[in-house]
Amino acid sequence: MKIEINPQESIRSEAFSMWMSSPQPMVTLVKTIDVNRLRKVSRKTGIKFTVLLCWCICKAASSIEEIYLLPVPGHLYRYDKLAVNVIVVNEKGGINLCDVPYSEDINQFNADYLEVTRLVAKTCKSTSLEDSMIIGTSALPHTDLDCIINQYSGRWNNPFLAWGKYRKGLFKTTLPISLQFHHAQMDGMQASRFLNNLQHEINQLMK
């Protein structure tokens, strides 16, 4: 469910006043994540690496109050559910966007992810979940990247994560992940906590 709240009565009151009218309110943090556990679980269960990572992203975000808030010009909305947005290559060779609802049951999330992305690829039509807070993602697994900084159009103020190809080392596998967020939504403290949560959720995946 989505409800509008008074920014001045919210936990983001001061930040909303300072950053909502900024011409460039987005902040980008980059953290290198150890994804050894993701690779192992993916091989063991057959669940795709990207699906597991998206589930861990939502799980890590679920305990951070600020992530459920969406600032837009003059308004602040609160959601009670999360979803992840993924980019799908469709059957015509183009791309579409689709929202996958977060479920604490990883098998349910996997089933929803596969069904939604299959349908979008086949129909070449994007889908959206209006009643969920959307966390944007973009995966470029064929390219080894240090950092991705997304454009800011002013149209979407949702948090956005992007990554390239993971790096296999002798003892661990790492993946730099870029997080972009609106400063009226959260500060570096909450964003850093989210990234730390993400590493924790990956380390604990299916243990």
N, C-alpha and C positions, 0 to 999 in steps of 0.2 A: 504494500500500500504506500502511496505517496501523499504526504500532507505538506502544506506550506506553513512555515513557522516564522515568527518575527525575528529577524536577524539580531536585533538589539536585545532580545531576551534569550538568546542562544549562547552556547559556549564559544561561539565564533564572533561575538559582537564586535570586539575591537579589530580583529583581523578583517572582518567584512567591511568595516568603515575604511580601513587603510588600503585594502587591496582590490576591492570590487571595481573601482573606477580606474585601476592601473591599466595602461595600454599594453603591458606585458606582465600579467600576473602569474605566469606559470614558472614553476621551479623544477629542475631536473636533478635527480640524484642517481648515481650509478654504483652498484655494488656487485662484486664478483662472488657468485654463489657456488658452493660445492654441491654438485648434482650427482655424485656417485650413487646415492641411494635411489634417485629417480631412475637411473639407468638399470640398476639391479631389479627394482620392482617392475619396470617395464618389461624386461626380459622374462621375469618369472610369471607375470600375470597376462602378458600379451596386450596390456593397455598401453596406448601410445604415449611416448615421452611427453608430448605437448599437452595431452589430456591430463596427465598426472600433474604437470606443472601448473596448468590452469586451475585444477582443483586445489592445489596447495596455495595458490595466490588468493583464491576466495576464502579458504580456511584461515589463512594468515590475516586477512582483512576483516573477518567476521567479528573479531574481538575489539576492533578499534572504532569507537563511537563516531569520530569525525568522518570516516569513510562513507558512512550512511547519509552524509549531507551533500547536497548539490547546490552550489551557488550559481545563479544566473543574474543578469543585470536587474537589480532592484528587488530580487527575491531570493529566498533560501528554502529549499525543500528537504524533507527528511523521508527516507525510505526505511522499510522494515525487512527488505529482502535484497539479496545480492544476485548478480548474474555477471557472466564474463562475455565480452564481445570478441569474436574471432573473425579473421579474414579468410574467406573460402575462395579457392579458384574454381570457377564454374565450368560447365561442360562446353561453353563457347570460348574458353580461354581467358575470360575476363575475371573480375573479382566481385564478390558481394560480401556484405557484412551480416553476421547473425549473432543473436544473443542466446547464450546457454544458461539456464537457471542453475544456481548453486544448490546442491543438496549435500548434507553431511554424509550421506551414503555414497561412497566413491563409485560403487557399481552403478547406482542410479544416475549419477552425474555422467559417467562414461556412456551409458545407454542414451541419455538425452543428447550428449555431445555428438555422438555418431548419427543419431536420427536427424537432428537439426541441421548439421553440416551436410549430410547426404541430400536432404530435401532442398536446401538452398543451392547446392551445386547443380542439382537436376533442374530446378525451376528457373535458375538465374535471377531469383528475386530475394532481396535482403529481408530479414526479419528483425523485429525489435520487441522488447518487453518493457512496456511503459510503466509498469508498477514496481520495477526493480532498479536498484542502484547499479549502474553498469560500470564495470571495470574494463577498460579497453586493453587489447593486446595486439601485438604484431610479431610474428615469428618469421625470421629469415634464415632458416636452418642450413642453407647452402653457402652462407657467407660468414667468415670469421670476423666479427666486429668487436671493437672496444666499447663503442657507445652509439646510441641512437637518440637524437633530439628531434622530437616531433614538431611540426608546424603548429602555430597557434592561430586559429581562425576566429575565435570568439564564439563559435557555434556550439562546440562541445567543451565543457569544463570538467568532465569526468577524469579520474585518474587513469593513466595510460602506461602500460608496461611494454617494453620491446626487447628483443634479444636476437642474436644471430646463432651461429653454430657453436656447440659446446666444444671445449678443448680437453682432449684426453691426455693425461699425464701418466707418469709411472705409478703413482699411488692414489691419485684422485682426478676427478673430472670437474672442470670449472666452467661457469657460464656467466659472463658479465650481463647484468640486467639493468636496463634503464627505466627509471620511474619518473614520470612527469605528473605534477599535480598542481591544482589551483591553490594559491596561497591563502585565499579566503576560506578554503575548505579545511586545510590543516597546515601546520608548521613543520619545520624540519624534524622536530622531536617526534611527532606522530609518524611522519614518513619513515624515519629511521627505525622506529619501533616496528612498523609494518615489515620492513626489509629484514630485520632481525627475526621477526615472527616467521617470515617465509623460509629462512634457513632452518629454523627449528622444526617447522611442519614437514619440510623435506627430509630432515634427519629422522623424524619419527614416523614417516609414512609406512603404514601397514605393519608396524612393529607390534 
